[in-house]
Amino acid sequence: MTNIKSSGFTLAKGKKLVGDDVYEVKTLGDLTIAIVCDGVGSASHGREAAQRATSYLINNFKMRPKSWSIEKSILTFVKSINSILFQESQINYEASELVTTLALIVIEGNRLYGVNVGDSRVYMVRENELIQLSQDHAMQEVGYEGVLTEAIGISKEVSPYYFENIVQKNDKILLCSDGLYSIMDDERLISGLPFGAHGLVKKASKIMQHDLPDDTTAVVVEILKADELVILKQQILPIPETLKKGQVIDGFVLEESLIQNNRTWRCSKKSREYVIKFAPLEAIDDEAVIDLYVKEAWNAKRLRGKFFPKAVIPKKRSSRYYIMQLTGGEDLESYLAKGQLGIDDTIELAKTLLNMSQYLLKFDLVHGDIKTNNVMILKGETTKFKIIDFGSITEIFSSDSRAGTPSYLSPQRFQNEAISETTEIFSIGILLYLALTKKYPYGEIEPFQTPVFKEAKKPSVYNKNIPAWLDSVILRAIAIETERRYEHYSEMMVELQNPQKVKPFFPKNSSIIQRSPLLFYRTAFTVMFIFNIILILYCNTK
């Protein structure tokens, strides 16, 4: 997550090379998970318990049912690993030998969820004040200090201490084993946090003349900025159910509905025209739909590439909408109804799409729905293109994304493979083929249809103006097999910029005469020549 920075470090006690502490920090989608486990030294397999607890929790969060809350997930997984380690100890050792403490946090948006078992701690530093969020499970009686009352694997049942908090910009969260806080008082912890986990642990080691009395571990998680997505979602804003021409919303006058569902309008304010897009009606009752809309508005606002219309989310809104620049021109779908796109304009379109895709890659995103309806043509001294529809933009390598229009999807997308550079390149290739020929290379595919992909004809079969090199670029982009297609946007861009370097692209099972007629005839001539020499020699010996 770009709004979070993390670090972790551990040192073993004394002269040991490996200690019993284990830590992990992982980002899984929208979640950041940090764990510190301190294998109990009095148990013979403390380090193994710490390692297994850490990996078990991380792996279970990877497979967490989407319907489960974070709280339910944490408590269920912690109790489950406790049961596993306890039962295995009793079977193998007839005693509790797989024992570890645990400190765990999960950050989702602006919310922190946490749990601890034992005496590994979780602190938060806010405005230079250190606050312990966890609660030690240890005896306080004189002579018994440090004796644990709870630990993972020590008994059949476990009672974790669970907590939640809101995080904000500049908060620092520290997870650590008792080896750290037993040496570093609050003041030292606060002063050491800016140097991260490595600085904290090394400082503790220096205090003890580099002879630590216990394994010492720290994980530091810093909140660099507030999660804007969460802030946008938490805003209490109504979603208008009816919209009509002439209606005024925050000074924007609705002029014309641009889409049949009446949620996107051309509007005006102070003699300037814009596009206003409202949240869909389904978002009123469906949290998943509002999540998608908020993400769309956020992407529209933050993506500033020249290939997109500019967008803003007004600070003072009375309902859920965002505003976009009115690009003018017409969409490629309407343009193609009247004629084909020229060769030079098509090449410019290809470069625009590839530049856009490369730009989105910096954010780990893909457009997800490249098609004629989402391309606006702006005619002037030179033809320019704008790419619209922020609603389809999704994370690259997403395997559950429904983004896309069937006729533009690669065969791999129909097999539920993850969306990637090469699947996006396929969509770009389909669009270019259609722009030049007004035909789909694999036919028009209907929703819910299971298509059969057969070798596509060269675009030049339908448009004689297409040069051979551009034929090859497009055919390689729409290759049925992934391994024959461009793997990266940059590869396709290089060929578009250097036509003289483009190698001919042939169907997979094409013959040698199709691939290289000159080589075929040279080979045939050589074979015939050798055959004739042999025949002459044979005849002379008779």
Secondary structure, DSSP 8 states (H G I E B T S, - for coil): -TTEEEEEEEE-STT-SS-SEEEEEEEETTEEEEEEEEE-TTSTTHHHHHHHHHHHHHHHHHT--TTS-HHHHHHHHHHHHHHHHHHHHHHHHSS--S-EEEEEEEEETTEEEEEEESS-EEEEEETTEEEE-S---B--STT-TT-BS--BTSSS----EEEEEE--TT-EEEEE-HHHHTTS-HHHHHHHGGGHHHHHHHHHHHHTTT--SS-EEEEEEEE-S--HHHHHHHS-----S---TT-EETTEEEEEE-STTS-EEEEEETTEEEEEEE--GGGGT-HHHHHHHHHHHHHHHH---TTS--EE--SS-SSSEEEEE---SEEHHHHHTT----HHHHHHHHHHHHHHHHHHHTTTEE----SGGGEEEE-SSS-EEEE--GGG-EETT-SS---S-GGG--HHHHTT----HHHHHHHHHHHHHHHHHSS-TT----TT----------GGGT-TTS-HHHHHHHHHHT-SSGGGS-SSHHHHHHHHH-GGG------TT--HHHH-HHHHHHHHHHHHHHHHHHHHHHHHT-
